[in-house]
Amino acid sequence: MANDREVLKEVWEGKIPIKFVIDEADRSHLLAEKYPYNILVSRMTYLPLLPVGRHYNSAVPTEVNGQPTEMWYSYRGIPLKWHLPVGVLFDLVGDGSLPWQLDIHISEFPADKIQRLGTNVEEEVKTSFIHNVKEAGWIKHRGLVTSALRPEQFNQLWRGLHRDKFDDVRYIRNMSKI
């Protein structure tokens, strides 16, 4: 039987093929036609950290209908929350078909359904991630474990996740028992 490290590594290395397409309603707003964007992503990453925006950047106007452009994603009409990992989103709303086709929107931001993302994308995703780790630690250990972690340990945990470094994340996890 596989040991704990092997199982965790197998989960860590899980990938999801995603096909990004501009939503039908937003295609008329594009400055130029763009092909769908296909990418294989880690289940542990977050949608705003993917290079999708760079692919479509030259075709997306700065505003639509007098409102600043805000890129957001949906699956079959369900707006996707940016603060949840891709794997969690896939498990919650995906139907198992691959590649997972997500629609990109640049207008009609559903502020009543998803939280707006500010201009410092990486910092906001990091803050949300650390908050989620603390919340999970509080639920699992009544806060005894995560309250003992130092800021540099949270930063190492984030860097490990963001740079896809399993051993960095595993080290903090084993040390703190989160």
C-alpha positions in Angstrom: 0.0 0.0 0.0 1.2 3.5 -0.8 2.5 5.6 2.1 1.1 9.0 3.0 3.7 11.0 0.9 2.9 9.0 -2.3 -0.9 9.6 -1.9 -0.4 13.3 -1.2 2.0 13.6 -4.1 -0.5 11.9 -6.5 -3.2 14.3 -5.4 -0.8 17.2 -5.7 0.1 16.3 -9.3 -3.5 16.1 -10.4 -4.1 18.1 -13.6 -7.2 19.3 -15.4 -7.3 20.2 -19.1 -9.3 23.4 -19.6 -10.5 25.0 -22.8 -11.2 28.7 -22.4 -13.6 30.4 -24.8 -15.1 33.8 -25.0 -18.8 33.7 -24.1 -21.1 34.1 -27.1 -22.6 37.2 -25.6 -19.2 38.9 -25.3 -17.7 38.0 -28.7 -19.2 41.1 -30.3 -17.2 43.3 -27.8 -13.8 41.9 -28.8 -11.4 44.1 -30.8 -10.2 41.0 -32.7 -11.1 37.4 -33.1 -9.3 35.0 -30.7 -9.1 31.3 -30.8 -10.0 29.2 -27.7 -7.1 28.8 -25.2 -6.3 25.3 -24.0 -4.1 24.7 -21.0 -3.4 21.8 -18.6 -3.6 23.2 -15.0 -2.9 22.0 -11.5 -5.9 21.2 -9.4 -4.2 23.3 -6.7 -4.0 26.6 -8.6 -6.5 29.4 -8.9 -8.1 30.8 -12.1 -6.8 34.4 -11.8 -3.2 33.0 -11.7 -3.5 31.4 -15.1 -2.1 33.1 -18.2 -5.5 33.3 -19.8 -5.7 37.1 -19.6 -2.4 37.4 -21.5 -3.8 35.3 -24.3 -6.9 37.5 -24.7 -5.5 40.8 -23.6 -5.0 42.3 -27.1 -8.6 41.5 -28.1 -10.3 42.7 -24.9 -11.4 46.4 -24.8 -10.7 48.5 -21.7 -14.4 49.1 -21.3 -17.7 47.6 -22.4 -21.0 49.6 -22.4 -19.3 52.4 -20.5 -18.1 50.0 -17.7 -14.5 48.9 -17.1 -13.8 45.4 -18.4 -13.6 42.8 -15.7 -12.7 39.3 -16.8 -14.6 36.5 -15.1 -15.3 32.8 -15.8 -18.4 30.6 -15.8 -19.3 27.0 -16.5 -22.7 26.4 -18.1 -23.9 29.7 -16.8 -22.6 29.3 -13.2 -20.1 32.0 -12.3 -16.9 30.6 -10.9 -15.5 31.9 -7.6 -11.9 33.0 -8.1 -10.9 32.3 -4.4 -11.5 28.5 -4.8 -8.8 26.2 -6.3 -9.5 25.0 -9.8 -9.8 21.4 -8.6 -12.5 22.3 -6.0 -14.4 24.2 -8.7 -14.2 21.3 -11.1 -15.4 18.9 -8.4 -18.3 21.2 -7.4 -19.7 22.2 -10.8 -18.0 20.1 -13.5 -19.6 17.1 -15.0 -16.4 15.1 -15.5 -16.1 15.8 -19.2 -12.7 16.8 -20.4 -11.4 19.2 -21.5 -13.4 21.3 -19.0 -14.8 24.1 -21.1 -15.0 27.4 -19.3 -16.6 30.6 -20.7 -14.7 33.9 -20.3 -16.9 37.0 -19.8 -15.8 40.6 -20.1 -19.2 42.3 -19.3 -22.1 42.0 -16.9 -20.0 41.1 -13.9 -22.2 39.2 -11.4 -21.3 41.1 -8.3 -24.2 39.5 -6.4 -22.7 36.0 -7.0 -18.9 36.4 -7.0 -16.4 38.7 -5.3 -14.6 41.3 -7.3 -10.9 40.9 -7.7 -8.8 44.0 -7.4 -5.8 45.1 -9.3 -3.1 43.2 -7.3 -4.3 39.8 -8.4 -1.5 37.6 -6.9 -1.6 39.4 -3.5 -5.4 39.0 -3.3 -5.3 35.3 -4.2 -2.5 34.8 -1.6 -4.4 36.6 1.1 -7.5 34.5 0.3 -5.5 31.3 0.4 -3.9 32.1 3.7 -7.3 33.1 5.2 -8.7 29.7 4.0 -5.8 27.8 5.5 -6.3 29.6 8.9 -10.1 29.0 8.7 -9.5 25.3 8.0 -7.0 25.1 10.8 -9.4 26.7 13.1 -12.1 24.2 12.2 -9.8 21.2 12.3 -7.7 22.1 15.4 -9.6 24.9 17.1 -6.9 27.3 15.9 -4.2 25.7 18.0 -2.0 24.8 15.0 -2.4 27.7 12.5 -2.1 30.3 15.3 1.4 28.9 16.0 2.5 29.4 12.4 4.7 32.4 11.7 4.1 34.7 8.8 7.2 33.4 6.9 5.8 29.8 7.2 2.5 31.0 5.6 4.6 32.7 2.9 6.5 29.4 2.3 3.2 27.5 2.1 2.0 30.1 -0.5 5.2 30.0 -2.5 5.1 26.2 -2.6 1.6 26.2 -3.8 2.1 29.1 -6.3 5.3 27.6 -7.7 4.0 24.0 -7.6 6.6 22.9 -5.1 5.1 19.9 -3.4 8.0 19.4 -0.9 7.7 23.0 0.4 4.0 22.6 1.1 4.5 19.1 2.6 7.3 20.4 4.9 5.0 23.1 6.4 2.1 20.7 6.5 4.1 18.0 8.4 5.7 20.5 10.7 2.5 22.1 11.7 0.1 19.1 11.2 -2.4 21.2 9.2 
